[in-house]
Amino acid sequence: SGSGENYINVYLNVDFAAITGSPLYSESDGEAKFCVEAALYDGSTKVVHHQTLFKANLIGDLFSLSSVTLVGYSLEDFDGGYTGELDVYQCDPTTLSEISFPTLLNAGDLLTVCIENISDNPDIIVDQIDSMKLIQEMSGAIFEFQAIVGGVEDEGNANLVEYWCDKSIGVCVASIVLIDQFFGTQATLDVTGEVFLDSVLSKEANAQGFGLKVDLDLSPCQEGGLMPILSETLFG
């Protein structure tokens, strides 16, 4: 933690035998290029990296110290931990337009969630929903419904979840059929997860979390804390 500058010494070892033995080797003047990368890691996660391309001018005697000039210039100066500003909202599954005033949802209704980047940087888009789950806490117990795992619909709930991304407009969409278990005594549920952002400035995708609260429509019995005295179960 903290801030400041760190100076790093990079030592270059050259395998002269491998170079001179290569069929591409020539004793005429030329140049060699190599790239040095410095990276900051949090555990195994690369947070920030910087790459510099060096050019060695080879004049006369191969790799003679007096004939090698190293010129460093920036190949890539990009923050691998870039973030966007996510907009997460209920949307129309056909037009993907935001539903400004969502109606209360019932069991069996379709909850469609759109996610997009609305930061000032147009080069960053939402590339993939890596994970999404619906969470509800009720009477001290927590119920979780896995919708998307590892960038695909959860295998156990595949018939209830549809997920896709429209990269032409930078929006990812998940439509989920709400199951009856959400409609007990709690009138809200939380949609949480993580998306991968992508940028034309980097080959690396960056993860960012999101959240959305959804209001539910409870039955009169449930709102009054009562349970039905007759319940019929139908199997399709």
Disulfide bonds with the S-S distance in Angstrom:
Cys91-Cys114 2.03
Cys165-Cys172 1.93
